[in-house]
Amino acid sequence: MASQFGITLAVSVVLGYFAGHWLDDRFNTAIIFTLIGVLLGLVAAAISTARLYAALFRNSPSQTRPTGAPTTTSTRPANDGTPLDDDSD
């Protein structure tokens, strides 16, 4: 998990840097596109990491009930579908 975060961060930032540097060379600008590319790479890495952690927690075994575990029953019985009055309790 940690290595995937590191690789995602490094690849996103490096790709953003090279794309921005290429645009700076092409349009003869100073460092504007390089900075934008690096920032976009950081944003992409943050979004990817958030999705990765969300998927990890969604599939975490502590979040699901193991098979064969007892279920809890409600202490209040179900009604027959008729509306309840305030005085019926």
N, C-alpha and C positions, 0 to 999 in steps of 0.2 A: 504494500500500500504506500509506504513512504517513498520507495524507489519510483513508483509510478507518478507520484506527485512531483518528485524532483525531475524526472525525465520530461513530464508534461510542461513544467515551468521552463526548463532549459530549451526545449525544442521550440516552444511558442515564442520566447523572447528572441532566440537566435534567428528564427524565420522572420519575425517582425523587424529585427535589425537589418538583415540582408535585403528585405523588400524595401524598407525605407531608404537604405543606402543606395540601392539601385535607382529609386525614384529621385533621390537627391542628385545623383550623377546625371540622370536623364534630363532633368529640368533645371540643372545648374543652380540648385538652392543650397543653402548652407547645411543645416543639420535638422531642418524642420521635419521632413518625412522620416528621418531615422528615429527621432524622438516619438513621433506619432506611431511608427511601427513597433517600437519597444513597448509603448503604453498599451497598444492594442494586443500585443502578445501577452502582457501581464493580465489584461482583462480576460482574454481567452483562456489563460491558465486558471484564473480564479473561477470562471464559469465551469470549466471542465472538472476542477477539483470539487466544486459544490455538487455537481451531478454525480461524481464518483462517490462521495460521502453519502449522498441521499440514497443511492442504489445500495450501498453497503449497509446502511441502517435499515432500509426497507427489507433486506434479505437476512438480517441478523437473526440468529436463532433465539436470542433473548426476547425478541419482539413477538415471536409466534408461540402458540400454545403447543406443547409436545403432544403427540398422539397418545391416547390412552389416559390423558390427564382428566380428572373429574371436572365436570362442569358445575357451575353454580346455578341454583334454582332461585327464582324470584320468591320473595316472602309475601308478595301480594298476588292473589289469584286473578286470573283474567276474567273480564266480565263477558256477558253474552252479546255484547254489541250495543246495548242500550245505554243512553247517556246517564251518567251518574248525577244524583242530586247531592247538594251539599249536606243534607241531613242523613244520608245513607251510611256515612262512616261510623 
